[in-house]
Amino acid sequence: MGDKNYYINRKAELLKKFEEELRMWSPHIFGPYGEIGAYRIIQDAQKAFEELIPQIPYIGGDENTLTSGLIEATRYMAFYQAMKKHGKTAEEAGKILYDATLSQLDKPRKKAPGKKLSKEQFIEQRRQRTAKNGSLKYSGNFVCAFVEGDGKTFDYGYDFTACAAKDFYHAQGADEFMPFYCYLDFPINKVKGNGFSRTQTLAEGAEKCNHRLKIGGETICTWPPPFLAKQKPAPPPQKKAAVKKAPPKAITAFASYLVNTRYEDLPPAAIASAKQEILDSLATALGGSTKAGVAELVDMVKEWGGAKQSTVIGYGLKVPAPNAAQVNGTMIHALDYDDGHQVALVHIGCVAVSTAFAAAERAAALKGKISGKELITALALGADFEARMSLASKPGGSIIDSGWHATALFGYLAGAAIAGRIFGLNEDKMINALGLAYHQAGGAGSGVSDGALAKRMGPGMAAKAGITSAIMAEKGITGDRDPLEGKTGLYKVYMGGDYDPRVLTKDLGKRFEGVNIGDKPYPCCGLTHAAIDAVFALQAKHQIAPEKIKEVTVVGAQSTYDLSQPPEVKRKPRTIIDAQFSVPYVVAVALMNGKVTVDDFTPEAIKRPEILKMAKIITTSLDKSFNRHGVGPSSVTITMADGKAYNTHIPYCLGSVERPMSFEDIARKFRECAPSAIKPLKKETIEKVIGLAGRLETLDDAAEIIRLVG
């Protein structure tokens, strides 16, 4: 059996290495499968590798230099298993790994430490290693003979007559991927700067794998692999290859999409998502109408005056459309209770819904009523556009870490897209509107760390600018012509060129990212929700008495860990913003109250001594294996005074795509928020709004809903 604990004892190290490798592969996964698909494949690959670790055959551990190769083979197999789970083929998995490996050619190679060996010394070292590996008698080991070079075509080589990786693949039912794993020897050696050749493999039924290497030589590798080309029939002769047209710029494709897509083109899930987005946003707007910063904005737009076009929610006020959108967008976001795309890390409704209703009322005053179907279409397109812009950014990384508040940044263009659609702009004017919006775009993430009201202001400013840009374009003012990918476009200027253009437009008009919007069950940062869910799960199972708790440990990804720093602020919030973005505070509330509601985020509530006392014993630790593009998982351990410890892990929080909230869940949320509005709604009005949102597609005048909450 050997030392079966060899791999288990190194589990953390092996998982960390695989996480780093997945990060390197991720741009090549995002391209063909989109951010959501890639995210799920990566998560399943990590899970598969963790399950495979205890099963890796022991072949001598550190004594055998081929152990690292067997571990590498296991990483590749875990990735293939994840791809297969998602309906992908061995060839697709092999192509991603092939491209990812070759992508390292442009990166400088690290020089190995120590004395540089001569060619003869290097070959002798390989000869001795082969002999030592062969002397280790473990079941399932590689069987390999060293081959002396011929002095011309190769310097040294190996003949493998048994392969531990092949046997392990067979045991795991992954034989079909083995030839692709073997072929990766070619790009790997090319990157290393070795000349590598091989004419036969055990995976293809030969008696041996004949590796031949030439130091400093050239490795020739192409795709598809020769073995695959043999399997496929030759294509029929072509008369003349058609000249391919260059694909349109992303901005051109988006303009056409935003202008020409019809309600009938939307899938049912995108329609349902838009209606739920409206009800959720109106709920959080009513709940946020009394929060700090909102009344000040209302006073400001009153002072400005202007045409009585669009409704300010809760205040019985009509103002110019851009100003109404600004106030309403801020209201929706004030509680941090509004919906969001949990992988793109953008809130959608705060910009989209505030823009759509304000634009619809302006359009009704000037041109004619906007139907429910047209409002749904504008929202579905705008949600998809905003999510795609963020998903394409920083592939494999985090837009939060780059310092941007993505909701605001991409909200400027999304707002212009929604307003432009409702105003009936043509494609040329739509590009102008997007270019003008980019000219104003911004959104710093520092509002969170500073506990500043600026954080909740961002979406309103984006909505205001979006409508303003669309009106300017409508009147003939021109804007930047390539605001996304141009030399001075958003991705070049704001992301340093770090984006994936394939993610931007892949399956445009077929895949609508609005269906991946998640709703919030708790009025605080979504990155804390898995920890809250974990607390509720432990309370339900163990009936935990808060006064008997000794300490609580939350384990999370980098983004979750950051919401616990600095501890002296997060355990004793200075402001409501601090509390909304504090793991210790929200976990303390969940433990003490058994719920987390809007009432927990008031100036008085955040000072409650019993909550602050509990927050003092809550710590957060970082586990980088939890990092993923979007909202990550959390684990919570509650240790009691008597020494008992209770632990649970929540991979996906309530409200995520994996654990979605229903329309009825959002209706309950609306009923919860409506009574706390600056002007509480009557019960019959509450139910009428819920009913209208549910049948929005039947309305001739979509603005009927916003007037009810004005």
Long-range contacts (C-beta under 8 A, 24 or more apart in sequence): 1-58, 2-57, 2-58, 2-59, 2-60, 2-61, 2-138, 2-139, 3-58, 3-61, 4-54, 4-58, 6-58, 6-61, 7-53, 7-54, 7-56, 7-58, 7-71, 8-53, 8-54, 11-50, 11-53, 14-49, 14-53, 14-71, 15-46, 15-49, 15-50, 15-53, 15-625, 16-624, 16-625, 17-75, 18-45, 18-46, 18-49, 18-75, 18-78, 19-46, 19-624, 19-625, 19-627, 21-75, 22-46, 22-79, 23-396, 24-100, 24-103, 24-104, 24-396, 25-79, 25-96, 25-97, 25-100, 26-395, 26-396, 26-629, 27-100, 27-103, 27-395, 27-396, 27-500, 28-96, 28-99, 28-100, 28-103, 29-96, 30-391, 30-395, 30-396, 30-500, 30-502, 30-503, 31-500, 31-502, 31-503, 31-506, 32-92, 32-96, 32-502, 32-506, 33-86, 33-88, 34-391, 34-503, 34-506, 34-507, 34-511, 35-343, 35-344, 35-391, 35-392, 35-395, 35-503, 35-629, 36-343, 36-391, 36-513, 36-516, 36-657, 37-86, 38-629, 39-343, 39-628, 39-629, 39-630, 40-86, 41-79, 41-82, 41-83, 41-86, 41-88, 42-82, 42-628, 43-628, 43-651, 44-81, 44-82, 44-85, 44-86, 45-78, 45-79, 45-81, 45-82, 45-83, 46-78, 46-625, 47-82, 48-77, 48-78, 48-79, 48-81, 48-82, 49-74, 49-75, 49-78, 52-77, 52-78, 52-172, 55-168, 55-171, 55-172, 56-168, 57-138, 57-139, 57-140, 57-141, 57-164, 57-167, 57-168, 58-138, 59-136, 59-138, 59-140, 59-141, 59-142, 59-164, 60-133, 60-136, 60-138, 60-141, 63-132, 63-136, 64-132, 64-133, 64-136, 64-138, 64-141, 65-129, 65-132, 65-133, 66-133, 66-141, 66-142, 66-144, 66-164, 69-165, 70-164, 70-165, 70-168, 73-165, 73-168, 73-169, 73-181, 74-168, 76-177, 76-181, 76-184, 77-168, 77-169, 77-172, 77-174, 77-177, 77-181, 80-174, 80-177, 80-180, 81-172, 81-174, 90-176, 90-177, 90-180, 91-180, 91-224, 91-228, 93-177, 93-180, 94-177, 94-180, 94-181, 94-183, 94-184, 94-225, 95-223, 97-180, 97-184, 98-180, 98-183, 98-184, 98-187, 98-221, 98-223, 101-184, 101-187, 101-188, 101-191, 102-187, 102-190, 102-191, 102-221, 104-191, 105-190, 105-191, 109-191, 109-192, 109-193, 119-155, 119-215, 122-215, 123-149, 123-155, 123-156, 123-215, 126-156, 127-156, 130-158, 140-164, 140-167, 140-168, 147-210, 147-212, 149-214, 153-212, 153-214, 154-195, 154-197, 154-212, 154-213, 154-214, 154-217, 155-213, 155-214, 155-215, 156-213, 157-210, 157-211, 157-212, 157-213, 158-209, 158-210, 158-211, 159-208, 159-209, 159-210, 159-211, 160-202, 160-208, 160-209, 160-211, 161-202, 161-207, 161-208, 162-202, 163-202, 163-203, 163-209, 166-202, 166-203, 178-203, 179-203, 179-204, 179-225, 179-227, 179-228, 180-225, 182-209, 183-221, 183-225, 183-227, 185-211, 186-219, 186-220, 186-221, 187-219, 187-221, 189-213, 189-219, 190-218, 190-219, 190-221, 194-219, 195-219, 249-482, 249-484, 249-485, 250-484, 250-485, 250-501, 250-504, 250-505, 251-431, 251-434, 251-481, 251-482, 251-483, 251-484, 251-485, 252-427, 252-431, 253-505, 253-508, 254-385, 254-417, 254-434, 254-484, 254-505, 254-508, 255-427, 255-428, 255-430, 255-431, 255-434, 256-427, 257-381, 257-508, 257-509, 258-381, 258-385, 258-417, 258-420, 258-421, 258-430, 259-420, 259-421, 259-425, 259-426, 259-427, 259-430, 260-427, 261-377, 261-381, 261-509, 262-377, 263-373, 263-374, 263-376, 263-377, 263-697, 265-509, 266-376, 266-377, 266-380, 266-512, 267-512, 267-515, 269-512, 269-515, 270-380, 270-384, 270-512, 270-514, 270-515, 271-376, 271-380, 271-697, 272-663, 273-380, 273-383, 273-512, 273-514, 273-515, 273-517, 274-376, 274-379, 274-380, 274-383, 274-514, 274-696, 275-376, 275-663, 275-693, 275-694, 275-696, 275-697, 276-339, 276-517, 276-519, 276-663, 276-666, 277-339, 277-348, 277-349, 277-352, 277-353, 277-379, 277-383, 277-514, 277-517, 278-349, 278-353, 278-379, 278-693, 278-696, 278-705, 279-663, 279-666, 279-667, 279-670, 279-689, 279-690, 279-693, 279-694, 280-338, 280-339, 280-349, 280-519, 280-666, 280-669, 280-670, 281-332, 281-338, 281-339, 281-349, 281-350, 281-352, 281-353, 281-354, 282-313, 282-353, 282-670, 282-689, 282-693, 282-705, 282-709, 283-337, 283-666, 283-669, 283-670, 283-672, 283-673, 283-674, 284-331, 284-332, 284-333, 284-334, 284-335, 284-337, 284-338, 284-349, 284-350, 284-523, 284-673, 285-313, 285-314, 285-328, 285-331, 285-332, 285-354, 285-709, 286-313, 286-314, 286-331, 286-670, 286-673, 286-674, 286-676, 286-677, 286-681, 286-709, 287-334, 287-335, 287-337, 287-523, 287-598, 287-672, 287-673, 287-674, 287-676, 287-677, 288-330, 288-331, 288-332, 288-333, 288-334, 288-335, 288-337, 288-456, 289-313, 289-314, 289-315, 289-331, 289-677, 289-678, 289-679, 290-676, 290-677, 290-678, 291-331, 291-334, 291-335, 291-456, 291-576, 292-334, 292-453, 292-576, 293-330, 293-334, 293-453, 293-456, 293-457, 294-327, 294-330, 294-331, 294-334, 295-678, 297-326, 297-327, 297-330, 297-460, 298-327, 301-326, 301-327, 307-365, 309-358, 309-361, 309-362, 309-365, 310-357, 310-358, 310-359, 310-361, 310-362, 310-706, 311-357, 311-358, 311-361, 311-703, 311-706, 311-707, 311-709, 311-710, 312-710, 313-706, 313-709, 313-710, 314-677, 314-678, 314-679, 314-709, 314-710, 315-678, 315-679, 315-710, 316-679, 316-710, 317-710, 318-361, 318-710, 320-362, 321-358, 321-359, 321-361, 321-362, 321-467, 321-471, 322-358, 322-463, 322-464, 322-465, 322-467, 322-468, 322-471, 323-464, 324-354, 324-357, 324-358, 324-361, 325-354, 325-355, 325-358, 325-359, 325-415, 325-460, 325-463, 325-464, 325-466, 325-467, 326-354, 326-460, 326-461, 326-463, 326-464, 327-460, 328-353, 328-354, 328-357, 328-358, 328-460, 328-463, 329-354, 329-355, 329-459, 329-460, 329-461, 329-462, 329-463, 329-464, 330-456, 330-457, 330-459, 330-460, 331-460, 332-459, 333-407, 333-456, 333-458, 333-459, 333-460, 334-456, 335-523, 335-580, 335-598, 335-601, 336-456, 336-520, 336-523, 336-524, 336-525, 336-580, 336-581, 337-520, 337-522, 337-523, 337-524, 337-598, 337-669, 337-673, 338-520, 339-517, 339-518, 339-519, 339-520, 340-407, 340-517, 340-518, 340-520, 340-526, 341-383, 341-386, 341-387, 341-390, 341-391, 341-513, 341-516, 341-517, 341-518, 342-516, 342-518, 342-526, 342-630, 342-631, 342-656, 342-657, 343-391, 343-516, 343-629, 343-630, 343-631, 344-386, 344-387, 344-388, 344-390, 344-391, 344-406, 344-513, 344-630, 345-390, 345-398, 345-399, 345-400, 345-406, 345-630, 345-631, 346-386, 346-387, 346-390, 346-406, 346-407, 346-410, 346-411, 347-407, 347-459, 348-382, 348-383, 348-386, 348-387, 348-514, 348-517, 350-407, 350-411, 350-459, 350-460, 350-463, 351-382, 351-386, 351-407, 351-411, 351-414, 351-415, 351-459, 351-462, 351-463, 351-466, 352-379, 352-382, 352-383, 352-386, 352-414, 352-415, 352-418, 353-379, 354-459, 354-460, 354-463, 355-382, 355-414, 355-415, 355-418, 355-419, 355-463, 355-466, 355-467, 356-382, 356-418, 356-419, 356-422, 357-702, 357-703, 357-705, 357-706, 358-463, 358-467, 359-418, 359-419, 359-422, 359-423, 359-467, 359-470, 360-422, 360-702, 360-703, 360-706, 361-703, 361-706, 362-423, 362-467, 363-422, 363-423, 363-424, 364-701, 364-703, 367-424, 369-700, 369-701, 369-702, 369-703, 370-422, 370-701, 370-702, 370-703, 371-699, 371-700, 371-701, 371-702, 372-695, 372-696, 372-697, 372-698, 372-699, 372-700, 372-702, 373-697, 374-422, 374-702, 375-422, 375-696, 375-702, 376-696, 376-697, 377-421, 378-418, 378-421, 378-422, 379-418, 379-514, 380-512, 380-514, 381-417, 381-418, 381-421, 382-414, 382-415, 382-417, 382-418, 382-421, 383-414, 383-512, 383-513, 383-514, 383-517, 384-512, 384-513, 384-514, 385-413, 385-414, 385-417, 386-410, 386-411, 386-413, 386-414, 387-513, 387-514, 387-516, 387-517, 388-503, 388-504, 388-505, 388-508, 388-513, 389-413, 389-414, 389-484, 389-490, 389-504, 391-503, 391-513, 392-491, 392-499, 392-500, 392-501, 392-503, 392-504, 393-491, 393-495, 393-498, 393-499, 394-495, 394-498, 394-499, 395-498, 395-499, 395-500, 395-503, 395-629, 396-629, 397-498, 397-629, 398-558, 398-559, 398-629, 400-445, 400-559, 401-558, 402-495, 403-444, 403-445, 403-446, 404-443, 404-444, 404-445, 404-494, 405-443, 405-444, 405-445, 405-447, 405-448, 405-455, 405-458, 406-443, 407-443, 407-458, 407-459, 407-462, 408-442, 408-443, 408-458, 408-459, 408-461, 408-462, 409-441, 409-442, 409-443, 409-462, 409-494, 410-441, 411-443, 411-458, 411-459, 411-462, 411-463, 411-466, 412-437, 412-438, 412-440, 412-441, 412-442, 412-443, 412-462, 412-465, 412-466, 412-469, 413-437, 413-438, 413-441, 413-466, 413-483, 413-490, 414-462, 414-466, 415-462, 415-463, 415-464, 415-465, 415-466, 415-467, 415-469, 416-465, 416-466, 416-467, 416-469, 416-470, 416-473, 417-466, 418-466, 419-466, 419-467, 419-469, 419-470, 419-471, 420-469, 420-470, 420-473, 420-474, 423-470, 423-471, 423-474, 425-470, 425-473, 425-474, 429-473, 429-474, 430-473, 431-479, 431-481, 432-472, 432-473, 432-477, 432-478, 432-479, 433-469, 433-470, 433-472, 433-473, 433-474, 433-479, 434-469, 434-479, 434-480, 434-483, 434-484, 435-478, 435-479, 435-480, 435-481, 435-482, 435-483, 436-468, 436-469, 436-472, 436-473, 436-477, 436-479, 436-480, 437-465, 437-466, 437-469, 437-479, 437-483, 438-479, 438-480, 438-483, 438-484, 438-489, 438-490, 439-479, 439-480, 439-483, 440-465, 440-468, 440-469, 441-465, 441-490, 441-494, 447-577, 448-577, 448-581, 451-569, 451-573, 451-574, 451-575, 451-577, 451-578, 452-575, 452-577, 453-577, 455-577, 456-577, 516-657, 518-631, 518-655, 518-656, 518-657, 518-660, 518-661, 519-655, 519-660, 519-661, 519-665, 519-666, 519-669, 520-655, 521-654, 521-655, 521-661, 521-665, 521-669, 522-586, 522-596, 522-597, 523-580, 523-596, 523-597, 523-598, 523-600, 523-601, 524-579, 524-580, 524-581, 524-586, 524-596, 524-601, 525-563, 525-580, 525-581, 526-631, 526-653, 526-655, 527-556, 527-559, 527-560, 527-563, 527-631, 527-632, 528-560, 528-563, 528-581, 528-582, 528-583, 528-586, 528-587, 529-631, 529-653, 529-654, 529-655, 530-556, 530-560, 530-631, 530-632, 530-633, 530-634, 530-650, 530-651, 530-652, 530-653, 531-556, 531-560, 531-583, 531-586, 531-587, 531-634, 531-636, 531-650, 532-586, 532-587, 532-590, 532-596, 532-653, 533-634, 533-650, 533-653, 533-654, 534-634, 534-635, 534-636, 534-648, 534-649, 534-650, 535-587, 535-590, 535-591, 535-636, 535-638, 536-590, 536-594, 537-648, 537-650, 538-636, 538-638, 538-646, 538-647, 538-648, 539-591, 539-594, 541-646, 541-648, 542-646, 544-591, 544-638, 544-640, 544-646, 546-591, 546-592, 546-614, 548-640, 548-641, 548-642, 549-591, 549-614, 549-617, 549-638, 549-639, 549-640, 549-641, 550-617, 550-639, 550-640, 550-641, 551-617, 551-618, 551-619, 551-639, 552-587, 552-591, 552-617, 552-618, 552-619, 552-636, 552-637, 552-638, 552-639, 553-618, 553-619, 553-620, 553-621, 553-636, 553-637, 553-639, 554-583, 554-587, 554-618, 554-619, 554-620, 554-621, 554-634, 554-635, 554-636, 555-620, 555-621, 555-622, 555-623, 555-626, 555-634, 555-635, 555-636, 555-637, 556-583, 556-620, 556-621, 556-622, 556-623, 556-626, 556-632, 556-633, 556-634, 556-635, 557-622, 557-623, 557-624, 557-626, 557-627, 557-628, 557-632, 557-633, 558-622, 558-624, 558-627, 559-627, 559-631, 559-632, 560-620, 560-626, 560-632, 560-634, 561-620, 561-621, 561-622, 563-620, 564-619, 564-620, 567-619, 570-615, 571-612, 571-615, 571-616, 571-618, 572-612, 572-615, 573-606, 575-606, 576-601, 576-602, 576-603, 576-606, 578-606, 579-605, 579-606, 582-615, 583-618, 583-620, 584-615, 584-616, 584-618, 584-619, 584-620, 585-611, 585-615, 587-615, 587-618, 587-636, 588-612, 588-614, 588-615, 588-618, 591-638, 597-672, 598-672, 598-673, 598-676, 631-656, 663-694, 677-709, 681-708, 681-709, 685-709
